[in-house]
Amino acid sequence: MSAHLFFMLIFLPAYYCQNHPDYTECQKPYNCGHLVNLSYPFWGDNRPWFCGQEGFRLKHCQDQKFPIITTIEQDFRVIVVNQSSNTMTIARSDLYDGVCPQIRKSITFHQNLFRLVPGYANLSLAYNCTTSPFTTPTINNSCSIQDEPDRVFYGSDELWMRNVPEIGRCDRIEVPTLSDMPHLEETLLLPSFENGLEKVRNLLREGFNVSYDYDEDISICKNCKDSGGICGTNSSTFRFACFCAGDCQKLPDSKPKRQRLAVIIVSATAPVVLLLSILLYCAKRKMLRSKDKRSLSPVKSMTATNVPNLTHYSFANIEKATDGFSFKNKLGEGGYGPVYKGMLLGEQVIAVKKLSKTSTQGFEEFKNEVMLTAKLQHVNLVKVLGYCIEREEQMLIYEYMPNKSLDYYLFDPNRRCLLDWQKRVEIIEGIAQGLLYLQEYSRLTIIHRDLKASNILLDKDMKPKISDFGMARIFAKDGQEANTGRIVGT
């Protein structure tokens, strides 16, 4: 293991968070309307903005039962909030007491914050129709524009498509419901009322379910709370902050005995890990002084047939998965090139590392990483799903790591708070396990040569995975030295 990386993990302060004046303010109970015990990312009314996140402001906490949240210039009444599952039940505010909207347009959301929960069906409301579009009754209620009467027609999306070939003849909006399509159509056709006004009102008041996201990843706030901190927003950078009171290492359920035990474990483990690192370093130095040399075999072609265990993806599929390599999906950029987040076939989240034409790491490093990672599989190594070579583009497709890389936490005063001593020891042990596999237990003996904090990725559970094998070299099992023509790596 890189001695530099090891000492950063051990000796950089585990909790750089100090007593923060915002901690006292943000730890206060937050109630809004009928919603109680709300916490980050919600704020509003008597709760300051730095205790929440932009896009989650609640309004009318005192004068309404259901507070209002606004997204893309549309107001919604918040009926239920489930913070354990990060879901809400909301209803369109301008349709809560009637069927005449302020603006005749369907619902739109900020895509990075809110998403409809699957299993819903849309209720269609049609206005300003020149002819009656449905075989079902109209609502005996008029919505007028410029004092001209206007009947309202309603139905499910499927009913609309079956009965209205001339869609352009009506102003139609779609409103999600809590029902799926069969139940929605059954409800709309029930002869419960003389007209459909009451049943449509009930559907609109029940609202619909959305899930919400915040920050780069929700687990960041969870780790902050587990360490005894309060989630909030930095008033200078407007990014996530972990507010602490005193010692952030103290977990909510920690006890003095457990704290002493943790100190003993860390004190006993750290010297052992350090000794193992030194022994490994010395052993490999000795191997590098041997005369028997071997380098990675050159690869003459890169086709799907000669790279076992890896899928060759088309450029079109990767371009579609990343929305055309859009800036909003860009995760970062290194010496190799930019890295993008993508959704493969609508279900698998991936990370795409795209070789830049100006990169100092060329095609040889790309071939090296493809051929090498195809032969490796370990819980502490990043899994490579496939590659793409097309249109002068070279890309590697990895499993997506939601918690970014280790340097993202080590060198940031706020995020550093999320790595307590126990978590640091777990990360060190995971890295050591990955290196041990590479150098002792894999089919090949491999020296990584570029082990640094930015090449240690963290999964959803903050488990470390070694990445970037472009500079790695293979030893023969009976050999002790690898061939390299230049000094590279860390």
ZIGIWO-V902213 format. One record per residue. PHI is phi as a letter, one per 40 degrees, with the letter a starting at -180 (* if undefined). PSI is psi in whole degrees, -180 to 180 (NA if undefined). OMEGA is omega in whole degrees, 0 to 359 (none if undefined). Layout:
# ZIGIWO-V902213
phi: (PHI/PHI)
psi: (PSI/PSI)
omega: (OMEGA/OMEGA)
This chain:
# ZIGIWO-V902213
phi: (*/d/c/c/c/c/c/c/c/c/b/c/d/c/b/c/c/b/d/b/c/c/d/c/c/c/c/c/d/b/b/a/g/c/c/b/f/c/a/d/c/c/a/h/g/c/b/c/c/c/c/b/b/d/g/b/c/b/b/g/c/c/b/b/c/b/c/b/b/b/a/f/g/b/c/b/c/c/c/a/b/b/c/c/b/f/b/b/b/b/b/c/c/c/b/c/b/a/b/b/c/c/b/c/a/c/c/b/b/c/c/c/b/b/a/c/c/d/h/c/b/c/c/c/b/b/b/f/c/c/b/c/c/b/c/c/c/c/c/c/a/b/b/b/b/f/g/c/c/a/c/b/b/a/i/c/d/c/c/c/c/c/b/b/c/c/c/c/c/b/c/b/b/b/b/c/b/c/c/c/c/c/c/c/c/c/c/c/c/c/c/c/b/c/b/c/d/c/c/c/d/c/c/c/c/c/g/a/c/b/b/b/b/a/f/c/a/c/c/c/c/c/c/c/c/c/c/g/c/b/c/a/b/c/c/c/c/g/b/d/b/b/c/b/b/g/c/c/c/c/c/d/b/c/b/d/c/c/c/c/c/c/c/c/c/c/c/c/c/d/c/c/c/c/c/c/c/c/c/c/c/c/c/c/c/c/c/c/c/c/c/c/b/a/b/c/c/c/b/c/a/b/b/c/c/b/b/c/g/b/c/c/c/c/c/c/c/c/c/c/c/b/f/g/f/c/c/c/c/c/c/i/a/b/c/c/i/c/b/b/c/a/b/c/f/g/a/b/c/b/b/b/c/b/c/c/c/c/c/c/c/c/c/c/c/c/d/d/c/c/c/c/c/c/b/b/a/a/c/b/b/c/c/c/c/i/a/a/b/a/f/g/b/b/b/b/b/b/c/c/b/c/c/g/b/c/c/d/c/c/b/b/d/c/c/d/c/c/b/c/c/c/c/c/c/c/c/d/c/c/c/c/c/c/c/c/c/c/c/b/b/c/c/b/c/b/b/c/g/a/c/a/d/c/b/b/c/b/c/c/b/g/c/c/b/c/b/g/b/c/b/c/b/b/b/c/c/b/b/b/a/b/c/a/c/a/c/b/g/b)
psi: (143/124/-35/-46/-42/-46/-30/-44/-38/-43/-16/138/129/-32/103/-10/130/180/123/129/-26/-17/-47/-41/-41/-16/-8/144/140/113/140/114/-130/-3/130/156/42/156/-173/135/12/145/176/164/-115/8/121/159/-32/-7/-4/-153/150/136/-8/29/132/134/161/44/-31/-30/3/148/-44/112/167/136/141/133/134/47/21/136/141/140/131/111/-44/141/126/98/-16/-31/0/51/156/151/120/158/143/124/-40/-4/13/-36/7/-173/13/102/156/-42/131/77/152/172/136/147/156/112/-27/-8/-47/143/142/136/130/154/8/165/146/137/126/131/128/134/160/39/137/-28/160/118/-17/153/-17/160/155/168/128/58/135/138/122/147/126/45/14/128/147/116/157/128/151/160/171/166/-44/-40/-40/-48/-30/-29/-7/88/-30/72/-34/-5/-5/154/109/138/155/135/122/155/174/-11/152/176/-47/-43/-35/-47/-37/-42/-43/-26/-5/134/52/-27/162/-35/173/3/-47/-44/-38/-41/-43/-43/-41/-37/-31/-29/-156/165/137/151/155/148/156/156/-173/-35/139/-29/-21/-45/-38/-44/-36/-47/-37/-27/3/7/176/131/144/-164/133/127/-12/-48/-16/29/175/141/147/105/132/153/105/-126/110/-15/-20/111/155/-34/16/152/154/-39/-42/-36/-44/-38/-40/-42/-42/-44/-46/-44/-36/-33/-41/-49/-37/-45/-41/-44/-44/-39/-43/-43/-42/-43/-46/-41/-42/-32/-39/-39/-37/-14/-2/165/-19/109/147/138/173/133/134/148/122/-30/154/86/165/-19/-24/13/91/151/1/145/136/114/147/154/-37/-41/-42/-39/-42/-40/-29/13/47/33/47/154/-33/-22/2/124/-27/-172/135/-165/-26/-41/-171/154/131/148/143/167/109/123/27/8/-31/122/132/165/131/117/117/122/123/144/-20/6/143/-19/118/-160/-30/-43/-37/-50/-42/-46/-40/-51/-34/-50/-21/-22/1/144/114/150/-22/19/138/134/125/123/-28/-168/170/128/107/144/41/19/142/123/146/137/118/164/144/132/102/-23/21/-146/167/-36/-24/-29/-41/-35/16/125/-33/-49/-22/-27/-21/-10/91/177/-41/-43/-37/-42/-41/-40/-44/-46/-39/-42/-43/-39/-41/-43/-40/-39/-46/-42/-15/-43/-10/169/-25/155/117/133/123/-48/-1/45/115/170/-36/-16/10/108/156/128/-170/-23/15/28/135/146/125/136/178/86/21/-29/4/156/148/138/149/149/-30/8/171/5/139/155/128/137/-7/163/122/172/-162/NA)
omega: (176/180/179/179/181/183/175/181/185/192/171/184/180/179/179/179/176/174/184/182/180/180/182/182/187/180/180/177/182/176/181/185/178/180/184/176/175/178/178/16/186/177/179/182/182/178/186/183/183/175/181/180/179/181/183/178/176/181/178/180/187/189/178/176/180/180/184/170/185/174/182/175/174/179/178/174/182/184/181/172/175/185/177/179/182/177/177/166/183/179/180/189/184/176/184/183/180/184/181/183/176/178/183/175/181/184/173/182/167/190/181/183/189/175/176/176/182/178/181/172/181/170/178/174/185/183/173/181/178/175/180/186/187/171/177/183/173/175/180/181/186/170/186/172/183/175/176/181/183/178/180/176/182/178/176/177/182/178/179/183/180/191/185/176/181/184/184/182/181/167/187/172/178/179/178/178/176/184/168/188/180/181/179/181/178/180/183/183/179/178/185/185/179/174/187/186/185/182/178/177/180/179/181/180/178/178/181/185/173/170/181/177/175/183/177/180/185/184/179/179/179/179/177/181/178/181/178/181/177/181/179/181/178/185/179/183/183/175/183/176/177/181/183/173/181/187/180/181/185/179/183/182/184/179/181/181/180/178/180/179/179/179/180/181/180/181/181/185/186/179/180/180/178/180/178/179/180/180/178/180/181/181/181/174/178/179/182/179/179/184/183/188/176/177/175/179/178/180/184/180/181/177/182/184/184/173/184/174/179/179/173/182/177/178/181/180/180/178/178/182/182/183/179/183/183/182/181/179/181/182/182/181/179/180/180/183/182/177/183/171/180/177/185/179/175/184/184/178/183/170/184/177/189/181/179/179/179/183/174/175/187/184/179/177/178/178/181/183/179/184/183/185/177/184/186/176/180/183/180/172/178/182/175/184/182/182/179/172/185/177/182/177/175/184/173/181/183/165/183/178/189/183/172/184/185/181/178/181/188/189/177/185/181/183/177/180/185/180/175/185/180/180/179/178/179/179/178/181/179/178/179/178/178/179/180/177/182/190/185/194/178/178/179/172/191/171/186/175/179/182/179/187/182/178/172/181/185/181/185/179/181/175/185/176/180/181/174/181/182/182/183/178/181/170/167/181/179/181/183/183/177/182/175/184/182/179/180/172/184/none)
